[in-house]
Amino acid sequence: MGLDFELSDEQRLIKQTAKEMLAPFLARREEYERLILKEQKFPQELWNAMAESGFLGCLIPEQYGGTDTGLLALAFAIEELARCGFGNALTVVTAMDTACIVRNGTAELKQRFLPGIADGKIKLCFALTEPNAGTNTFRIETLARRDGDDYLITGQKTFITGADVADYMLLVTRTMTRDELAAKGMPKAFGLTLFLVDPKTPGIELQPLPTRGIEGFKQLAIYMESARVPATNLVGQEHAGAMALFNSLNPERILAAAMACGIAEQMLDRACSYARERKVFSGQPIGKHQAIQHPLAEIRIRLEAGRLLAYQAAWAFDAGKHPGVVGTYSNMAKHFCSSLALDAVDRAIQTFGGYGFSEDYGIIYYWDAVRLLKTAPITNEMILNYIGEHVLELPKSY
């Protein structure tokens, strides 16, 4: 299985559309970079441009106002955004939520939400992580109990990106506690349920966290106390949210890999441009020296490999391959590309020398962003656990 080694005409057109969409913003690149990376604000006009170009509707069927061009098309756009310095974490989480709605939502739920997502009026965030659960989804404690036509939700989430600007969050809850599961002899994966929840719902409090690393958006803690959510906002089936959840998690990892590739290419371009011009010894550009040149060449080789891996993962998702196949490639892509991006930023800083730490050059801002990619949306160590167990068929290690 795999991609042809040449993009189709449609795929080339999608890439060209992304470049044309961003062209007006590149004239104000430094201003937008400062806004996104330093002030943690994403420009609404760029979000609108993505909607107008059809990228927010890539995963949405045409009957709901989308373009239905697929995850690979969106990966092209995310990569180009990051290459130009306009990384957008909320596009990633909106897309992962959208994939879950498309594949698991009722017809009524799709009609309510998908057109607004496609035209940019609805932004989404993803609320899974909890203080006492970390990467172990099955330890979450946020609880939803049925109350007539609604659910009452109580619990806490943390490190939730963009919850202060999102119109809805895809909230992962328990509708059966772990004690209830144990008493009935049921598996730990049972009892998870997903909801679309307005963060402004009474009973919900948002608290900004003093974190760095998310381009354009803040991270927040969310406190819920008997927050009332309509049962019609349930995504998928009650208690059976675990499988639906992976329709979100795999696209998130794929798009994170695409973003990492875009950042890596941007860092490589900046480092090479500087190395061609900077002269220190004997009037020769520093790029002539192998100590500068060879590490940059290695980044280029790894970038080509990472890009193909990310594209293959997106293709597998679009082709409806088995979740195990999609999970394998999405995890591999996220692991490989996140490490690549971190090394690319590190090499750019080393190429610039002392100027690599100057805010005027902007390179240093990317360190936090790419370092986060090794930890989120899933740690690279957990990915190695997955590959060891599910690909290499080794004993479970955790």
Phi, psi and chi 1 to 4 in degrees:
 res  aa     phi    psi   chi1   chi2   chi3   chi4
   1 MET       -  155.4  106.6 -179.5 -164.4      -
   2 GLY   156.1  179.5      -      -      -      -
   3 LEU   -91.2  151.0  -70.7  169.0      -      -
   4 ASP   -63.4  154.3  -68.6  -25.7      -      -
   5 PHE   -85.7   16.3  -74.4   96.4      -      -
   6 GLU  -137.2  132.2 -176.6  173.9  -29.9      -
   7 LEU   -69.6  151.0  -62.7  179.1      -      -
   8 SER   -74.2  168.5   68.2      -      -      -
   9 ASP   -59.9  -40.2  -70.6  -18.0      -      -
  10 GLU   -64.7  -41.6 -179.6 -176.4   21.9      -
  11 GLN   -66.2  -39.6  -70.1  166.4  -20.7      -
  12 ARG   -64.3  -37.5  -77.3 -166.5  -68.9  -91.3
  13 LEU   -64.6  -39.9  178.3   60.4      -      -
  14 ILE   -62.9  -44.0  -69.8  168.7      -      -
  15 LYS   -62.0  -41.9  -84.7 -178.8  163.0  -81.9
  16 GLN   -66.2  -37.1 -175.5   59.5   33.8      -
  17 THR   -61.5  -41.1  -61.0      -      -      -
  18 ALA   -62.7  -43.1      -      -      -      -
  19 LYS   -63.6  -42.9  -68.7  179.1 -175.9  -65.4
  20 GLU   -67.4  -36.0  -68.1  173.7   -3.3      -
  21 MET   -61.3  -38.9  173.7 -168.8   73.7      -
  22 LEU   -85.8  -14.2  -69.0  172.5      -      -
  23 ALA   -53.6  -45.6      -      -      -      -
  24 PRO   -64.3  -27.5  -19.6   32.4      -      -
  25 PHE   -80.9  -24.6  -62.7   95.0      -      -
  26 LEU   -66.8  -24.6  -73.5  173.0      -      -
  27 ALA   -64.6  -22.1      -      -      -      -
  28 ARG  -119.7   36.2  -62.3  164.7   57.6 -170.1
  29 ARG   -57.9  -47.8  177.1  171.8  177.0  164.2
  30 GLU   -61.7  -39.3  -69.0 -175.0    5.5      -
  31 GLU   -63.6  -45.7  174.0 -172.0  -16.7      -
  32 TYR   -70.3  -37.9  -76.5  122.9      -      -
  33 GLU   -60.1  -43.3  -88.6 -166.4  -34.9      -
  34 ARG   -63.7  -41.5 -177.0  172.1   61.1 -106.4
  35 LEU   -63.4  -44.7 -172.0   70.2      -      -
  36 ILE   -75.8  -48.1  -67.3  169.9      -      -
  37 LEU   -85.3  -36.3  -66.1  169.2      -      -
  38 LYS   -96.6  -40.8 -169.3  171.5 -176.2  178.5
  39 GLU   -95.7   -5.2  -60.0 -179.9   27.0      -
  40 GLN    55.4   45.5  -69.3 -175.0  -52.8      -
  41 LYS  -128.7  132.5  -62.7  177.7 -178.7  176.9
  42 PHE  -103.0  127.8 -167.2   82.4      -      -
  43 PRO   -65.0  126.9   21.3  -30.9      -      -
  44 GLN   -60.7  -33.6 -178.8   63.7   38.1      -
  45 GLU   -65.9  -29.3   58.0  -93.1   33.3      -
  46 LEU   -75.0  -37.8 -174.6   48.5      -      -
  47 TRP   -60.2  -44.1 -176.4  -87.9      -      -
  48 ASN   -61.9  -39.6  -65.3  -18.8      -      -
  49 ALA   -63.8  -37.7      -      -      -      -
  50 MET   -64.9  -38.5  -66.9 -176.5   64.8      -
  51 ALA   -66.2  -45.8      -      -      -      -
  52 GLU   -64.4  -30.4  -68.7  167.6    5.0      -
  53 SER   -84.1   -4.5  -61.1      -      -      -
  54 GLY    91.3    2.0      -      -      -      -
  55 PHE   -74.5  -29.1  -70.5  115.2      -      -
  56 LEU   -72.8  -12.2  -62.7 -177.8      -      -
  57 GLY  -107.0   14.0      -      -      -      -
  58 CYS   -57.9  -35.4  -77.2      -      -      -
  59 LEU   -96.7    3.7  -58.1 -179.4      -      -
  60 ILE  -105.6  129.1  -62.4  175.2      -      -
  61 PRO   -58.4  152.5  -24.2   34.7      -      -
  62 GLU   -60.6  -31.3  -67.1 -179.5    6.5      -
  63 GLN   -64.5  -17.9   70.1 -173.1   91.3      -
  64 TYR  -108.2   16.8  -61.5  109.5      -      -
  65 GLY    92.1    5.8      -      -      -      -
  66 GLY   -91.0  178.8      -      -      -      -
  67 THR   -99.6  -19.0   57.3      -      -      -
  68 ASP    55.1   35.1 -158.3   19.1      -      -
  69 THR   -85.9  -12.9   46.1      -      -      -
  70 GLY   100.7  171.7      -      -      -      -
  71 LEU   -68.6  -33.8 -172.6   64.3      -      -
  72 LEU   -62.2  -40.8 -179.1   56.2      -      -
  73 ALA   -62.1  -42.0      -      -      -      -
  74 LEU   -67.1  -36.3 -176.2   56.0      -      -
  75 ALA   -61.1  -38.8      -      -      -      -
  76 PHE   -57.6  -46.3  -66.5  156.4      -      -
  77 ALA   -66.9  -44.1      -      -      -      -
  78 ILE   -61.7  -42.1  -68.9  -68.4      -      -
  79 GLU   -61.9  -43.2 -178.3 -176.5   -2.1      -
  80 GLU   -67.7  -40.4 -172.8   64.2   20.2      -
  81 LEU   -56.5  -48.3  -80.7  164.4      -      -
  82 ALA   -67.1  -37.0      -      -      -      -
  83 ARG   -61.8  -33.3 -171.7 -171.8   70.9   81.3
  84 CYS   -88.5   -1.9  -66.6      -      -      -
  85 GLY    91.7   15.2      -      -      -      -
  86 PHE  -115.4   47.2  -54.8  141.7      -      -
  87 GLY   -55.1  139.7      -      -      -      -
  88 ASN  -137.6   93.4 -174.5  -14.2      -      -
  89 ALA   -65.4  -31.9      -      -      -      -
  90 LEU   -71.2  -27.1 -155.4   68.4      -      -
  91 THR   -63.8  -39.7  -59.6      -      -      -
  92 VAL   -63.6  -49.4  173.7      -      -      -
  93 VAL   -72.6  -32.2  -68.2      -      -      -
  94 THR   -62.9  -41.3  -65.8      -      -      -
  95 ALA   -66.3  -41.8      -      -      -      -
  96 MET   -66.3  -36.6   65.6 -173.8  -71.9      -
  97 ASP   -67.1  -40.3  -66.4   -7.9      -      -
  98 THR   -60.6  -43.3  -59.9      -      -      -
  99 ALA   -58.5  -39.4      -      -      -      -
 100 CYS   -67.6  -41.6 -168.8      -      -      -
 101 ILE   -63.5  -45.5  -63.9  169.0      -      -
 102 VAL   -61.5  -41.9  168.8      -      -      -
 103 ARG   -89.1  -15.8  -64.5 -162.6  173.2 -171.8
 104 ASN  -130.6  -14.7  -60.2  -78.0      -      -
 105 GLY   -77.1  157.3      -      -      -      -
 106 THR   -71.8  165.3   63.6      -      -      -
 107 ALA   -60.4  -38.3      -      -      -      -
 108 GLU   -66.1  -41.1 -175.3  -89.7  -20.0      -
 109 LEU   -66.3  -41.6 -166.7   75.2      -      -
 110 LYS   -60.8  -43.8  -66.5  175.8 -174.8  178.6
 111 GLN   -65.4  -33.7 -170.8   59.3   56.7      -
 112 ARG   -72.2  -35.9  -76.4  172.4   54.9 -157.1
 113 PHE  -110.4  -38.7  -74.5   95.0      -      -
 114 LEU   -63.3  -42.9  -65.5 -178.7      -      -
 115 PRO   -59.7  -39.3  -26.3   36.6      -      -
 116 GLY   -68.7  -32.7      -      -      -      -
 117 ILE   -67.8  -44.5  -64.2  170.2      -      -
 118 ALA   -62.2  -38.2      -      -      -      -
 119 ASP   -92.6    7.1   65.6   17.3      -      -
 120 GLY    86.6    2.3      -      -      -      -
 121 LYS   -78.7  -22.7  -66.9  177.3 -178.6  175.3
 122 ILE  -116.4  120.0  -64.8  177.6      -      -
 123 LYS  -103.1  145.1  -61.3 -176.7  179.4   76.9
 124 LEU  -124.0  149.7  -59.1  172.9      -      -
 125 CYS  -125.0  173.9   69.1      -      -      -
 126 PHE  -125.7  122.9 -177.7   64.8      -      -
 127 ALA  -118.0   97.4      -      -      -      -
 128 LEU  -124.3  -51.7  169.2   60.2      -      -
 129 THR   -63.8  138.7  -54.7      -      -      -
 130 GLU  -128.4  153.6  -64.4 -174.2    4.1      -
 131 PRO   -56.5  -37.0  -24.5   33.4      -      -
 132 ASN   -97.5    5.3  -64.1  -34.7      -      -
 133 ALA  -115.8  -36.0      -      -      -      -
 134 GLY    59.5 -129.1      -      -      -      -
 135 THR   -84.7   -1.6   55.5      -      -      -
 136 ASN   -90.5   88.7 -171.6   -9.7      -      -
 137 THR   -55.0  -34.9  -62.2      -      -      -
 138 PHE   -75.3   -2.9  -58.5  123.2      -      -
 139 ARG   -98.2    3.1  -75.7 -173.5   61.7   85.7
 140 ILE   -62.6  152.7   67.9  167.9      -      -
 141 GLU  -121.4  -12.0  -61.6  172.4  -16.6      -
 142 THR   -54.0  127.0  -65.1      -      -      -
 143 LEU  -119.7  132.1 -171.7   61.8      -      -
 144 ALA  -114.0  125.2      -      -      -      -
 145 ARG  -118.2  135.9  -68.1  -64.6 -163.7 -166.6
 146 ARG   -67.7  135.9 -171.8   70.3 -176.5 -113.5
 147 ASP  -141.8   87.9 -176.6   49.7      -      -
 148 GLY    67.9 -123.8      -      -      -      -
 149 ASP   -88.2    6.1  -67.8  -26.9      -      -
 150 ASP  -126.3  175.1  -58.1  -38.2      -      -
 151 TYR  -121.5  144.6  -75.4   82.0      -      -
 152 LEU  -104.6  123.4  -64.7  177.5      -      -
 153 ILE  -115.3  128.9  -58.9  178.2      -      -
 154 THR  -132.0  134.5  -63.5      -      -      -
 155 GLY   159.4 -166.5      -      -      -      -
 156 GLN  -143.0  140.0 -179.8 -178.9   -7.7      -
 157 LYS  -125.0  157.9  -60.0  -68.2 -179.7  179.6
 158 THR  -144.4  159.4 -168.3      -      -      -
 159 PHE    57.3   45.4  -58.8  124.6      -      -
 160 ILE   -97.0  112.2  -51.6  -54.6      -      -
 161 THR   -73.7  127.9  -58.7      -      -      -
 162 GLY    72.8   15.8      -      -      -      -
 163 ALA   -63.4  -23.5      -      -      -      -
 164 ASP   -77.6  -18.9   55.7  -29.3      -      -
 165 VAL  -115.0   -9.2  -64.3      -      -      -
 166 ALA   -75.1  148.1      -      -      -      -
 167 ASP   -84.7  -30.5  -61.0  -71.8      -      -
 168 TYR  -145.5  155.3  -73.5   88.0      -      -
 169 MET  -121.6  141.6   56.6 -176.7  171.1      -
 170 LEU   -83.7  105.7 -176.9   61.3      -      -
 171 LEU  -100.4  127.9  177.9   67.1      -      -
 172 VAL   -97.6  122.5 -175.0      -      -      -
 173 THR  -128.3  172.3   74.7      -      -      -
 174 ARG  -103.7  138.1  -82.9 -149.8  166.6  -84.8
 175 THR  -110.9   -1.8   38.9      -      -      -
 176 MET  -139.0  130.4  -66.9 -178.3   67.9      -
 177 THR   -73.2  165.6   66.9      -      -      -
 178 ARG   -65.7  -33.6  -73.9 -174.0  -67.0  145.8
 179 ASP   -65.1  -39.9  -72.5  -16.4      -      -
 180 GLU   -65.0  -39.2  -71.6  170.1  -18.3      -
 181 LEU   -64.1  -45.0  -67.5  176.6      -      -
 182 ALA   -62.4  -39.6      -      -      -      -
 183 ALA   -64.9  -29.6      -      -      -      -
 184 LYS   -98.9    2.3  -64.7 -177.9  178.7 -178.7
 185 GLY    66.2   32.9      -      -      -      -
 186 MET   -99.7  153.5  -56.2 -176.8   76.2      -
 187 PRO   -67.5  152.9   22.8  -33.0      -      -
 188 LYS   -64.8  -22.9   63.8 -179.2 -178.9  179.6
 189 ALA   -75.7  -14.9      -      -      -      -
 190 PHE   -80.0  156.7 -164.5   71.0      -      -
 191 GLY    91.7    3.4      -      -      -      -
 192 LEU   -89.4  140.2  -65.0 -179.6      -      -
 193 THR  -140.5  140.4  -55.5      -      -      -
 194 LEU  -108.9  141.5  -48.0 -178.4      -      -
 195 PHE  -135.7  150.5  -63.2   90.5      -      -
 196 LEU   -94.4  119.6  -76.3  166.9      -      -
 197 VAL  -128.3  132.3  179.9      -      -      -
 198 ASP   -73.6  120.6 -176.0  -17.0      -      -
 199 PRO   -61.4  -15.5  -21.4   33.4      -      -
 200 LYS   -90.7    5.9  -62.6 -177.8  -69.4  -63.1
 201 THR   -59.3  135.0  -61.9      -      -      -
 202 PRO   -53.4  137.1  -27.1   35.9      -      -
 203 GLY    97.5   -2.9      -      -      -      -
 204 ILE  -113.4  130.3  -64.1  179.8      -      -
 205 GLU  -123.2  133.2  177.4 -173.5   -9.5      -
 206 LEU  -106.1  136.4  -54.0 -179.0      -      -
 207 GLN  -131.3  114.5  179.7  178.1  -47.4      -
 208 PRO   -60.7  143.7  -21.4   33.1      -      -
 209 LEU  -106.9  144.1  -63.5  171.1      -      -
 210 PRO   -80.8   67.1   30.9  -34.6      -      -
 211 THR  -114.3  162.8   57.8      -      -      -
 212 ARG  -126.4  164.5  -66.4  165.7   56.4  174.5
 213 GLY   114.2  -20.5      -      -      -      -
 214 ILE   -93.4  120.8  -66.2  -69.2      -      -
 215 GLU   -74.2  119.1  -57.8  154.0  -70.6      -
 216 GLY    85.3   -7.3      -      -      -      -
 217 PHE  -143.9  158.2  -60.8   94.5      -      -
 218 LYS   -93.6  161.5  -63.7 -179.7  175.5   64.3
 219 GLN  -108.8  146.3  -70.6 -168.5  -45.8      -
 220 LEU  -136.9  153.6  -60.3   97.1      -      -
 221 ALA   -93.2  144.7      -      -      -      -
 222 ILE  -123.9  126.2  -58.8  176.5      -      -
 223 TYR  -114.3  127.6  -58.5   92.0      -      -
 224 MET  -124.3  130.7  -66.3  161.3  -76.8      -
 225 GLU  -134.3  103.0 -176.3   62.5   44.0      -
 226 SER    51.2   43.0  -61.7      -      -      -
 227 ALA   -72.1  126.5      -      -      -      -
 228 ARG   -91.3  122.7 -174.2  172.6  -67.3  -84.1
 229 VAL  -127.2  131.0  176.7      -      -      -
 230 PRO   -61.2  141.9  -19.8   31.1      -      -
 231 ALA   -62.4  -24.1      -      -      -      -
 232 THR   -68.7  -10.8   52.0      -      -      -
 233 ASN   -91.6    6.0  -76.9   22.9      -      -
 234 LEU   -70.6  135.0 -168.5  152.3      -      -
 235 VAL  -107.6  115.0 -177.3      -      -      -
 236 GLY    85.6 -157.8      -      -      -      -
 237 GLN  -101.3  146.4  -62.9 -179.9  -11.1      -
 238 GLU   -58.5  137.3 -174.7 -176.4   61.2      -
 239 HIS    74.6  -12.1  -52.7  -44.4      -      -
 240 ALA  -113.9   35.9      -      -      -      -
 241 GLY   -78.9  -12.8      -      -      -      -
 242 ALA   -61.8  -47.4      -      -      -      -
 243 MET   -68.2  -39.2  -70.7  -54.2  -62.1      -
 244 ALA   -62.4  -33.6      -      -      -      -
 245 LEU   -59.4  -37.8 -174.0   58.4      -      -
 246 PHE   -73.1  -14.3  -77.9   95.2      -      -
 247 ASN   -70.4  -12.7  -74.3  -35.6      -      -
 248 SER   -99.8  -44.3  -78.2      -      -      -
 249 LEU   -66.4  -39.1  -62.2 -178.1      -      -
 250 ASN   -65.6  -47.9  -73.9  -31.4      -      -
 251 PRO   -58.7  -35.9  -26.7   35.7      -      -
 252 GLU   -60.2  -44.8 -179.8 -174.0   30.4      -
 253 ARG   -67.6  -36.8  -66.8  165.5 -166.2  179.3
 254 ILE   -65.9  -45.6  -66.7  166.2      -      -
 255 LEU   -70.1  -31.6  -64.9  177.8      -      -
 256 ALA   -63.3  -38.7      -      -      -      -
 257 ALA   -65.6  -41.9      -      -      -      -
 258 ALA   -62.6  -41.7      -      -      -      -
 259 MET   -62.0  -42.3 -177.1 -179.9  -63.7      -
 260 ALA   -60.8  -40.3      -      -      -      -
 261 CYS   -63.3  -41.4  -73.7      -      -      -
 262 GLY   -62.9  -43.3      -      -      -      -
 263 ILE   -64.2  -43.3  -65.8  174.0      -      -
 264 ALA   -59.5  -42.8      -      -      -      -
 265 GLU   -66.5  -39.2 -176.8  161.6    9.5      -
 266 GLN   -61.6  -45.8 -179.4 -161.9  163.4      -
 267 MET   -63.3  -40.0  -67.1  -63.1  103.1      -
 268 LEU   -64.2  -44.4 -175.1   62.0      -      -
 269 ASP   -61.5  -43.7  -71.7  -13.6      -      -
 270 ARG   -66.1  -43.5  -70.7 -166.3 -177.6 -167.3
 271 ALA   -64.7  -42.4      -      -      -      -
 272 CYS   -67.5  -40.5  -72.0      -      -      -
 273 SER   -61.2  -42.4  -65.9      -      -      -
 274 TYR   -67.1  -41.8 -174.5   79.4      -      -
 275 ALA   -67.1  -25.5      -      -      -      -
 276 ARG   -74.0  -28.0  -66.0 -174.5 -163.3  104.9
 277 GLU  -103.3  -33.4  -58.1  -62.6  -32.6      -
 278 ARG   -69.9  124.8  176.2   67.1  167.1  166.7
 279 LYS  -122.7  127.1  -62.9  177.2 -178.8  178.4
 280 VAL  -127.2  -51.0  177.7      -      -      -
 281 PHE  -107.6  129.4  -61.0  101.7      -      -
 282 SER    56.9   22.5  -55.0      -      -      -
 283 GLY    70.2   12.8      -      -      -      -
 284 GLN   -99.1  143.7  -61.8  -66.3  -37.1      -
 285 PRO   -63.1  143.1   21.3  -31.0      -      -
 286 ILE   -64.6  -21.8   61.5  172.7      -      -
 287 GLY   -66.9  -11.7      -      -      -      -
 288 LYS   -74.5  -22.1 -177.6  177.0 -178.9  179.1
 289 HIS   -84.6  135.9  -54.8  -60.7      -      -
 290 GLN   -63.5  -29.0  -69.2  179.5   -5.2      -
 291 ALA   -63.0  -27.2      -      -      -      -
 292 ILE   -90.8  -44.5  -61.9  -66.9      -      -
 293 GLN   -71.0  -45.5 -172.8  177.5  119.7      -
 294 HIS   -64.9  -45.6  -75.6 -173.2      -      -
 295 PRO   -60.8  -34.4  -23.8   35.1      -      -
 296 LEU   -69.7  -37.1  -65.0  175.1      -      -
 297 ALA   -63.7  -38.8      -      -      -      -
 298 GLU   -65.0  -38.3  -71.8 -177.1  -13.1      -
 299 ILE   -60.6  -40.4  -65.9  -65.0      -      -
 300 ARG   -63.2  -43.1 -177.8   66.7 -155.3 -171.9
 301 ILE   -62.2  -46.2  -67.0  168.8      -      -
 302 ARG   -67.2  -31.8  -69.3  168.5   60.6 -165.9
 303 LEU   -63.5  -42.9  174.5   58.4      -      -
 304 GLU   -62.3  -40.7  -69.0  -58.9  -43.3      -
 305 ALA   -67.9  -43.3      -      -      -      -
 306 GLY   -64.0  -40.3      -      -      -      -
 307 ARG   -62.6  -44.7 -180.0  179.0  -75.1  126.4
 308 LEU   -63.4  -38.1  -73.2  174.6      -      -
 309 LEU   -65.8  -42.2 -167.9   52.5      -      -
 310 ALA   -64.7  -42.9      -      -      -      -
 311 TYR   -64.2  -39.2  -70.6  177.8      -      -
 312 GLN   -65.8  -38.1 -174.6  169.1   18.2      -
 313 ALA   -63.6  -43.5      -      -      -      -
 314 ALA   -65.2  -40.5      -      -      -      -
 315 TRP   -60.7  -42.7  171.7   85.5      -      -
 316 ALA   -62.8  -38.9      -      -      -      -
 317 PHE   -64.8  -47.8 -179.7   85.6      -      -
 318 ASP   -62.6  -34.3  -72.2  -21.3      -      -
 319 ALA   -79.3   -3.4      -      -      -      -
 320 GLY    71.1   30.2      -      -      -      -
 321 LYS   -64.8  162.8  -63.1  -62.9 -179.6 -179.0
 322 HIS   -53.2  140.6 -173.2  -82.1      -      -
 323 PRO   -53.3  -31.1  -27.0   34.5      -      -
 324 GLY   -66.3  -37.8      -      -      -      -
 325 VAL   -68.5  -46.2  173.0      -      -      -
 326 VAL   -62.0  -43.2  179.6      -      -      -
 327 GLY   -61.5  -40.4      -      -      -      -
 328 THR   -61.2  -51.0  -66.6      -      -      -
 329 TYR   -72.5  -34.8  -77.3  107.3      -      -
 330 SER   -67.2  -39.4   62.9      -      -      -
 331 ASN   -67.8  -43.8  -82.3  -65.0      -      -
 332 MET   -60.2  -44.1  -73.5  179.8  173.2      -
 333 ALA   -63.6  -44.8      -      -      -      -
 334 LYS   -63.0  -44.0 -172.2  -87.6  175.9 -172.9
 335 HIS   -62.4  -52.2 -175.7  -75.1      -      -
 336 PHE   -64.0  -47.0 -172.7   92.9      -      -
 337 CYS   -73.6  -31.8  -63.4      -      -      -
 338 SER   -68.2  -40.1   61.7      -      -      -
 339 SER   -66.6  -39.6  -63.1      -      -      -
 340 LEU   -58.9  -47.9  161.0   67.8      -      -
 341 ALA   -63.0  -40.1      -      -      -      -
 342 LEU   -64.2  -42.5 -174.4   63.9      -      -
 343 ASP   -67.4  -33.7  -70.7  -14.3      -      -
 344 ALA   -66.6  -42.2      -      -      -      -
 345 VAL   -66.5  -42.8  175.1      -      -      -
 346 ASP   -58.5  -43.0 -178.7   66.2      -      -
 347 ARG   -70.0  -34.4 -177.8   43.1   51.2 -177.0
 348 ALA   -64.5  -44.0      -      -      -      -
 349 ILE   -60.1  -44.0  -68.3  171.7      -      -
 350 GLN   -65.6  -35.9 -162.6   71.0    0.9      -
 351 THR   -66.7  -41.3  -57.6      -      -      -
 352 PHE   -75.5  -15.5  -84.4   76.4      -      -
 353 GLY    64.7 -135.5      -      -      -      -
 354 GLY   -60.4  -31.0      -      -      -      -
 355 TYR   -68.0  -18.0  -68.0  115.3      -      -
 356 GLY   -64.7  -18.6      -      -      -      -
 357 PHE  -100.0    0.6  -62.4   88.3      -      -
 358 SER   -82.2  131.2  169.1      -      -      -
 359 GLU   -64.8  -24.2  -68.2 -173.0   -5.1      -
 360 ASP   -63.9  -32.3  -69.9  -21.5      -      -
 361 TYR   -86.6  -23.0  -75.9   82.3      -      -
 362 GLY    80.4   -5.4      -      -      -      -
 363 ILE   -63.5  -41.8  -59.3  -66.4      -      -
 364 ILE   -63.3  -25.2 -165.8   62.6      -      -
 365 TYR   -61.7  -27.3  -72.5  133.1      -      -
 366 TYR   -80.2  -13.7  -73.0   89.4      -      -
 367 TRP   -60.6  -48.6 -179.7 -100.0      -      -
 368 ASP   -60.3  -43.6  -67.1  -20.7      -      -
 369 ALA   -62.4  -45.7      -      -      -      -
 370 VAL   -78.0  -29.7  -62.6      -      -      -
 371 ARG   -65.4  -34.9 -179.5   57.3 -172.4   84.6
 372 LEU   -61.2  -34.4  177.8   66.4      -      -
 373 LEU   -65.2  -19.3  -74.0  174.6      -      -
 374 LYS   -77.8  -19.4  -71.2 -169.6   70.9  173.6
 375 THR  -105.1  -32.6  -57.2      -      -      -
 376 ALA  -133.3  148.7      -      -      -      -
 377 PRO   -77.9   -6.2   28.3  -35.8      -      -
 378 ILE  -150.6  145.5 -175.5  174.4      -      -
 379 THR   -68.7  148.4   66.8      -      -      -
 380 ASN   -65.1  -26.4  -77.8    1.8      -      -
 381 GLU   -66.4  -40.1  -70.7   77.4   11.4      -
 382 MET   -67.2  -31.4  -74.1  -59.7  -64.8      -
 383 ILE   -65.3  -42.2  -72.9  176.8      -      -
 384 LEU   -63.5  -36.4  -66.3  177.3      -      -
 385 ASN   -59.5  -44.0  -72.6  -23.5      -      -
 386 TYR   -62.7  -47.7  178.2   94.1      -      -
 387 ILE   -64.1  -41.9  -61.2  -60.8      -      -
 388 GLY   -60.2  -43.9      -      -      -      -
 389 GLU   -79.2  -48.5  179.5 -176.7   -3.6      -
 390 HIS   -93.3  -22.1  -63.6  -74.8      -      -
 391 VAL  -102.9  -48.0  179.3      -      -      -
 392 LEU   -86.4   -8.3  -57.1 -179.2      -      -
 393 GLU    58.1   39.6  -61.4 -178.9   -7.1      -
 394 LEU   -91.9  162.3  -63.3  171.7      -      -
 395 PRO   -60.2  145.5  -22.3   32.4      -      -
 396 LYS   -57.9  134.1 -173.1  173.5 -178.1  177.8
 397 SER  -106.5    5.3   61.4      -      -      -
 398 TYR  -145.0      -   61.4   98.4      -      -
